[in-house]
Amino acid sequence: MGQEDAAQDAEACAEALESLDRISLDEIAFDDSGVDVQDEPEAEAQSDDQDADDVEPAEDEADHEDTESEADDQPGSDTGEETVLLDSLPAEDSLTRELPGLGSAPAVDETIAMGDIPLPSVPSAHEAEVRHRKMSPKRRNLMVAGVVAVALVAGGAGYAAWNGYQQEQAAAVAANAHTMMSVQIGVHAAGLDCSTGSKIPVQVSGQDADGSSVSETLYVDEHGRGIKLLPGDYTLSIAASPIAADGTIYTVPTTKTQVTVKSDGQDLSAQATFKLKVPSADTVTDDQIDAAAKYAEEGGASSAAAAKVLQQAATARRDAAVNAVSAQKAQASRDADARHKATDLYQLDIPVEWYGKVATWQNGSTLCIYLGDDANTPLVTLVAVRDGETFTPDEGDTVLGTVSLGNGYTVYASGPVYPYVVPQTINGRTQNPVSTYPMDTAIELVELTTGNRYTYSQIKSVLVGKDGKADAATKLECDYIAQILLPSIKAQD
């Protein structure tokens, strides 16, 4: 439709210009000086008489043509001014003249000032009205046709410019649709430096602006840069783990993200962010290492040789972790055996918190756990008593808890209440002290029997106080023994 409108506009402009070419200069040229102020009343009277007496058109047309003829024959305007055309000057009259009094001096041209050239007079409003009345309908129509022609030409030019702009914009859009755009995504991989390790392989699938299907693997660095795509809609996912320089393999996220590429340098991290976590090295499988090495060789590393080195580092790191875990398990098994104790009636495990800091002695169904290598500083003594019989602890000890074996026996746990006894002995108080202890021994005894829930100074000021009551200290030690020791006591198989 736009091309048809432009063609019609051009045809109309051509017809208007052709009609103007057919008009003679004598027919459209008229001199404003032909209008005399003295004729104005007469012209107005003729106009009024024509309206009142209905003068015949033929006579009015004749008078109008005579008036035009007279106006054309007038040599100048009624202002008395005379307009002189430069072409009408004699040949010897020049715009420059020799200045008087210079004799044989070189001639100097003097340019005529603008004030020496008479300017055309500007008609008054009344004169313009008279000219408008005297203008024939034919001449007025021709002037209107000229204005319309100019407007059509200008409109055609404006339309052509706008159409050209639209075409340029369409061409720019088409060019962008075929230009590769750099985009950035968000990635988080702790410890990854792609300058020494491999890049992250990103699986890209979707459709570009031309409607072509896209399915390829691109690689980004630890900042998420490196992807170039044509404008279009795509789905992004992580294809495999990169390999860090130390051999770290990452857990690959299973999430997929849809993005739209529109412009170069576009930041897509708000829509596409992937977090690659570091698993325990001993859990990494051969399949994970092989997949990471494959993508490293295909584009993630600088060369196939570099990818091979990274693969070896990943394997070595995994194997070392597996060996370390195996060693830890073996040691834990040995420790468990060492912590496991058994009598003829029951068995138990020394608490992990105590292991390595205590030792034991055993006599039948009695088992004593004491501090280090000092058998005279017991933490707790375990005694199996037949159900229905009474149990009396040693002097200075308190029953800290009991466990029914279910085979007709009950195990009683007894010992000193160190959170109460130790502050007394350190302070020199003698209410039933078992013995006196050096400060480091006193602190260790309190930690082992309370789980270090209070500092020594807190136990001294809060749990004991000045009144010497042991209730709070006894409850604290009983609760802790019930948590770490008593649950492991079982009847012997």
PyMOL commands that set and color helices and strands:
alter all, ss='L'
color gray80, all
select helices_A, chain A and resi 2-21+25-28+32-34+39-53+57-73+86-88+114-116+125-134+137-177+281-283+286-300+304-339+418-426+439-450+456-464+471-484+486-488
alter helices_A, ss='H'
color red, helices_A
select strands_A, chain A and resi 181-184+186-189+200-208+213-220+225-229+232-238+257-261+266-267+273-276+340-342+346-349+358-363+366-371+378-386+398-404+409-415+490-491
alter strands_A, ss='S'
color yellow, strands_A
deselect
rebuild
show_as cartoon
